């Protein structure tokens, strides 16, 4: 299988699966079709990654698609977490169906939209066209808006509406930034679609008008920063996470935020090449640091378990944004690793949170207790997930945060105390809350569930392994991506 074929299969499989599931969305085999489609997409993404790893960046489809070490790494991560989330959702959504929270039409809609959402994210990563990236990001927004409102409760509809309005306004800002980017590029590349291709823009970035590019980045930062969930553009994220189905919370935190940050980092590289300054990086560092601090203190006040972990997602995306803004080989390497281990750990946490909520029939933190005794695997899954996400050694997040902190001390020493404060507050807040949930006696209203343990154990094993040892091929992969993002 050549690279072009693998790329088309990666994009075509979720789109095909979405169509099939739109027809067979509530039948007994629908969850298996969802898993099979996701697993096949993951397999094709591995083939594509091996080709890129061996042969370098590639173009396909008449320059319409472009894959390099940065985009294919996120493609593999996206397809992998999508697959494990599909495995988790098989049991989780079946129980939601049994308890009447989702009907026949809702299950059909859920499975079809899940695959459409995966297609939209993969298209964001694999397209070579800035305009198509914007369209795919909007498609990802629309599909998840509908999934957030799946339960059709007043609070779910309100959360979906807030998500749609805020991200709609944000994506409109990103469109204006894209228009400005094209305005600068057409003076060098001429009119037409050639001026919207990443490969062409990267090649001539040094000849683009720096003032226009600086202004464009402000709009792109606000637009895509809203999708990343950066403060003060984050208000949609806690509501969307808490009201939507837990599998959607997992892919929102673990994948969609990464995709938006990917778009932002690509734009930063262009602006750096045009302006030869650290202007874009300074903006990203400011947004990132503000997000870390606000999210860390905000999670202390949360009463809903999914809202609490959504603020943790804001904090960690703030860390990655800050690191990419800081730049340099160490910080960029740390940011790439952080995106990987955060996606694995946070999706694993949402898996266990979903089962814990089903066991207690609530998402209120104060009412979730006795998980160690009630279901040891769920309890330890949540405990280990929190240990990983707060950066305890030897988990991979400790490694990524240590690299980012080291680079900060060297290149931005004044930001070091603020970064440490945010990390310490989040550490203390999450540990204080999770300790009460996993320990103590089993409450009378707790009920057993048939939990999906394999995705949780697999994710946590990978996060632990990456904290202890990084394979040579992954190390080389990240170093290649760091060179691309200079």
Secondary structure, DSSP 8 states (H G I E B T S, - for coil): --HHHHHHHHHHHHHHHHHHHHHHTTSTTHHHHHHHHHHHHHHHHHHHHHHHHHH--EEETTTTEEE-HHHHHHHHHHHHHHHHHHHHHHHHHHHHHHTTSS-HHHHHHHHHHHHHHHHHHHHHHHB-BHHHHHHHHHHHHHHHHHHHTTT--HHHHHHHHHHHHHHHHHHHHHHHHHHHHHHHHHHHH-SSGGGGBHHHHHHTGGGS-HHHHHHHHHHHHHHHHHHHT-TTS-HHHHHHHHHS-HHHHHHIIIIIHHHHHHHHHHHHHHHHHHH-SSHHHHHHHHHHHHHHHHHHHHGGG--BHHHHHHHHHHHHHHHHHHHHHH-SHHHHHHHHHHHHHHHHHHHHHHHHHHHHHHHHT--BGGG---HHHH-HHHHHHHHHHHHHHTT-TTSHHHHHHHHHHHHHHHH-HHHHHHHHHHHHHHHHHHHHHHHHHHSS---TT-------HHHHHHHHHHHHHHHH---HHHHHHHHHHHHHT-
